[in-house]
């Protein structure tokens, strides 16, 4: 049976799965990447995981390996350039060693691109031609997939749409701008705003978190579900920012759907009404309301599935 | 000799040209559309113009007609849906009558899309794969062309990127938002801001315009060239807004180049340094400085040339 290996390489964990050309995950396994121990250690860990999952699918006829790695990556050279979330992983060739070890082509993608492709293929974006994906977690990731192909930018680079500008008077961000979406609506931004707002206020958030400093996005969401007024206000604010970020995706691109995922979007139902209201408000010169806003469906497996699909796409191209 | 007809249909003028499959305009002619006299009058005017230009190229073997019309248009049905800038032109079939009269296929596009395709084909974007185009005039138009194909949005709609959000505390816009790029940096916005700033101030702008109320974007530009401090400050502000709008195009898409045109951009040299500074400031997480920012080259003929190319693209598709 023809199979693909999909690898989701993050700053903390690496997950490896055996995926069929129909997008089914036959088995998967994950481990801590312990990035600080260096890329050699990480690579050995990945090779061991691949060997382990392949052992569980003895009938697998491996066609290709796909990696979705926390960016930046140099796709053309097959190397990871990420000293930020993978310390010491600067200019590390990952494609060469894996290809040599397993004797198949290896494809390297940005992790947001891989996850978006997974969702477009067999997740929330299935059946749509133009699928935008936004992941809201520690950062905000963005990718666009058109007809099951990842869209790349100039020189093959990945567009960091999570840094789209929303408010030029907003907080400064490491992206160089002020008030980009990530600086306003990612997990840490929600936590910072909540701590500031909770200080000196009667709110269930402090009690739930244990201390003011321990309030994070999860606490905000949980307190809002419990009816805490301040938490509800914060959720409404974040929904407004997310809505405006999505409006910018719509005005510049009008995809068929926008899939929302990531840690913060586990509370999708809480943010959805606010987001929908912002989109509705901006539906005059563009048919914004025809764009479906959807929660992602593949959870932690989107990256593995999408990386496998990217490798399969490349394999098909080579053989056509 | 195989030829195409390109039509640029605006709210005030219509221009018709005979274009070769290499993008050369053999002849062109224009006339007032007098939209208020109704679509029947306009259509007859267009037909007369086509007949006139074809007379001037007796060896022309007409293959197809392309129209770039001031939006919104219904591309699938070939009809214009624009009671805003073409009063009484609501649901007007333009493709049918022209096709019947000239016996060739007729293709209808949005005018911003057509102009972008013209520039991507043989203008400033020539040789680039992903070409974004921004026209700054009475409104702000936006389009993206990839490998000589116009990018459409959901259900074939045109994305109105000129309404990308820049400042949620900015002026309200008919698009439903506040502080979109058009509401801050289009000609009328520049004029309004200049009149407000000039009131009670010593500035060459009032003298040049004749009165406070007569200050428009052209006066601002001309006064800035003359060294007027207030006009220079306004130009710097507008360059900042345009730069932020372009940064949003880059963060979400990272095209190979962004071509700037339209009336206000006739003073491209005046705005370019400010725009470049904003782009440079945002070049940390994306390779923004690798994206070329260029002035458009085809002037008033971009729409005619691009509409012809769009018709040619469709003709090639039909025959392949």
Interface residues (C-beta under 8 A of the other chain):
Chain A: X130 X142 X144 X151 X152 X153 X154 X155 X157 X158 X159 X160 X161 X162 X163 X164 X165 X166 X167 X168 X169 X174 X175 X176 X177 X180 X244 X247 X248 X249 X250 X251 X252 X253 X254 X255 X256 X281 X282 X283 X284 X285 X286 X287 X290 X291
Chain B: X130 X142 X144 X151 X152 X153 X154 X155 X157 X158 X159 X160 X161 X162 X163 X164 X165 X166 X167 X168 X169 X174 X175 X176 X177 X180 X244 X247 X248 X249 X250 X251 X252 X253 X254 X255 X256 X281 X282 X283 X284 X285 X286 X287 X290 X291
